[in-house]
Amino acid sequence: MGELVTAVALATACAVIFGTADFLGGLATRRSRVFAVVVLSQVGGLLLIGVLIPLLPGSVSPAALLWGMASGVAGAGALVLFYRGLATGMMSVVAPTTATTAMAVPVIFGLLIGERPSALALTGVVLACSPSCSSAVTRTARPPARASAPSWARSPPGPGSARSSSC
């Protein structure tokens, strides 16, 4: 029973920390450049990991370092897209959509490779997905804030071209 309480407490702490970091990161990108916010957050995380590695059990291998670097690059790219969405869209739509996708992809992948979670675990997935899905489709009377697309996403205007003003 003590392990369950510890797991629930750690999961709750993780959710609070990630939710707070995502919210504050989204706010920061409304005032600063997205890349600056991501670089700052990634450098902070790297410093924290550098302090914790000697304290954690296990050993460091070249393969583990390569996987860690690859996941760090992929995570930084995902943060750029996520923070850009929070900065230009409605947080009440972007955040739950991202949360649902972040939960669904590993679950679907696990099912595809043959994992078979218990009925209780699948019920938890459905319950966790339901509020995110419903809040992502809620309509509001106010349109989302618009920002110009970054230079790498712009296409040169031409005859018959429709150019979006948001990313």
C-alpha positions as CSV (number, residue, x, y, z in Angstrom):
1,M,0.0,0.0,0.0
2,G,2.9,2.4,0.8
3,E,4.3,1.9,-2.8
4,L,0.9,2.9,-4.2
5,V,0.8,6.1,-2.1
6,T,4.3,6.9,-3.2
7,A,3.5,6.3,-6.9
8,V,0.4,8.5,-6.7
9,A,2.3,11.3,-4.8
10,L,5.1,11.2,-7.4
11,A,2.7,11.2,-10.3
12,T,0.8,14.1,-8.8
13,A,4.0,16.1,-8.2
14,C,5.1,15.3,-11.8
15,A,1.8,16.5,-13.2
16,V,1.9,19.7,-11.1
17,I,5.5,20.5,-12.2
18,F,4.9,19.8,-15.9
19,G,1.6,21.7,-15.9
20,T,3.2,24.7,-14.2
21,A,6.3,24.6,-16.4
22,D,4.1,24.4,-19.6
23,F,1.8,27.2,-18.4
24,L,4.8,29.5,-17.5
25,G,6.6,28.5,-20.7
26,G,3.5,29.5,-22.8
27,L,3.3,32.8,-21.0
28,A,7.0,33.4,-21.5
29,T,6.8,32.8,-25.2
30,R,4.1,35.5,-25.5
31,R,6.7,38.0,-24.3
32,S,10.0,36.5,-25.6
33,R,11.2,34.5,-28.6
34,V,10.2,30.9,-28.5
35,F,13.8,29.7,-29.2
36,A,15.1,31.7,-26.3
37,V,12.6,30.2,-23.9
38,V,13.3,26.7,-25.0
39,V,17.1,27.1,-24.9
40,L,16.8,28.5,-21.4
41,S,14.5,25.7,-20.2
42,Q,16.7,23.0,-21.8
43,V,19.9,24.5,-20.3
44,G,18.3,24.5,-16.9
45,G,17.2,20.9,-17.3
46,L,20.7,19.9,-18.4
47,L,22.3,21.5,-15.4
48,L,19.8,19.8,-13.1
49,I,20.5,16.4,-14.7
50,G,24.3,17.1,-14.4
51,V,23.9,17.5,-10.7
52,L,21.6,14.5,-10.3
53,I,23.5,11.9,-12.4
54,P,26.2,11.2,-9.8
55,L,23.5,10.7,-7.2
56,L,21.4,8.2,-9.2
57,P,22.0,4.5,-9.4
58,G,23.1,2.8,-12.6
59,S,25.9,3.4,-15.0
60,V,26.4,5.6,-18.0
61,S,27.0,3.9,-21.4
62,P,27.6,5.4,-24.8
63,A,24.3,4.0,-26.0
64,A,22.4,5.6,-23.1
65,L,24.1,9.0,-23.8
66,L,23.1,8.8,-27.5
67,W,19.5,7.9,-26.7
68,G,19.5,10.7,-24.1
69,M,20.8,13.3,-26.6
70,A,18.4,12.2,-29.3
71,S,15.5,12.5,-26.9
72,G,16.7,15.9,-25.7
73,V,16.8,17.2,-29.3
74,A,13.4,15.7,-30.1
75,G,12.0,17.1,-26.8
76,A,13.4,20.6,-27.5
77,G,11.9,20.5,-31.0
78,A,8.5,19.5,-29.5
79,L,8.8,22.3,-27.0
80,V,9.3,24.9,-29.8
81,L,6.2,23.7,-31.5
82,F,4.2,23.5,-28.2
83,Y,5.2,26.9,-26.9
84,R,4.6,28.4,-30.4
85,G,1.1,26.9,-30.2
86,L,0.5,28.3,-26.7
87,A,1.8,31.7,-27.7
88,T,-0.3,32.1,-30.8
89,G,-3.4,30.0,-30.0
90,M,-5.8,29.5,-27.1
91,M,-4.1,27.7,-24.2
92,S,-7.5,26.1,-23.4
93,V,-7.3,24.3,-26.7
94,V,-3.6,23.8,-27.3
95,A,-2.8,22.3,-23.8
96,P,-5.4,19.6,-23.7
97,T,-4.9,18.6,-27.3
98,T,-1.2,18.2,-26.6
99,A,-1.8,16.3,-23.4
100,T,-4.2,13.9,-25.1
101,T,-1.7,13.3,-28.0
102,A,1.2,12.8,-25.5
103,M,-0.9,10.2,-23.8
104,A,-2.4,8.5,-26.8
105,V,0.8,8.0,-28.8
106,P,2.6,5.8,-26.3
107,V,-0.6,3.9,-25.5
108,I,-1.3,3.2,-29.2
109,F,2.4,2.2,-29.8
110,G,2.3,-0.2,-26.8
111,L,-0.9,-1.8,-28.2
112,L,0.6,-2.1,-31.6
113,I,3.7,-3.9,-30.3
114,G,1.6,-6.4,-28.4
115,E,1.2,-4.9,-24.9
116,R,-2.1,-5.7,-23.3
117,P,-2.9,-3.5,-20.4
118,S,-5.4,-4.5,-17.8
119,A,-9.0,-3.4,-18.0
120,L,-8.4,-1.0,-15.1
121,A,-5.4,0.6,-16.9
122,L,-7.5,1.0,-20.1
123,T,-10.3,2.5,-18.1
124,G,-7.8,5.0,-16.6
125,V,-6.6,5.9,-20.1
126,V,-10.2,6.6,-21.2
127,L,-11.0,8.6,-18.1
128,A,-7.8,10.6,-18.5
129,C,-8.5,11.3,-22.1
130,S,-12.2,12.3,-21.7
131,P,-11.7,15.8,-20.0
132,S,-8.9,16.7,-22.4
133,C,-10.9,15.8,-25.4
134,S,-14.0,17.6,-24.3
135,S,-12.2,20.8,-23.3
136,A,-10.3,20.8,-26.6
137,V,-13.5,21.0,-28.6
138,T,-15.2,23.7,-26.5
139,R,-16.0,26.7,-28.6
140,T,-15.5,30.2,-27.4
141,A,-16.9,33.5,-28.7
142,R,-13.5,35.1,-28.9
143,P,-11.2,34.1,-31.7
144,P,-7.6,33.1,-30.8
145,A,-4.8,35.6,-31.0
146,R,-3.1,35.7,-34.3
147,A,0.6,36.1,-35.0
148,S,2.6,36.1,-38.2
149,A,4.1,32.9,-39.2
150,P,7.9,32.4,-38.7
151,S,10.0,33.1,-41.8
152,W,10.7,29.4,-42.3
153,A,6.9,28.7,-42.5
154,R,6.0,31.5,-44.9
155,S,5.4,30.8,-48.6
156,P,5.9,33.6,-51.1
157,P,2.6,35.1,-52.1
158,G,1.6,34.4,-55.7
159,P,-1.5,34.3,-57.8
160,G,-4.1,32.2,-56.1
161,S,-2.0,31.4,-53.1
162,A,-3.7,31.5,-49.7
163,R,-1.3,32.4,-47.0
164,S,-2.2,31.8,-43.4
165,S,-1.3,34.5,-40.9
166,S,-0.8,32.1,-38.0
167,C,1.4,29.1,-37.4
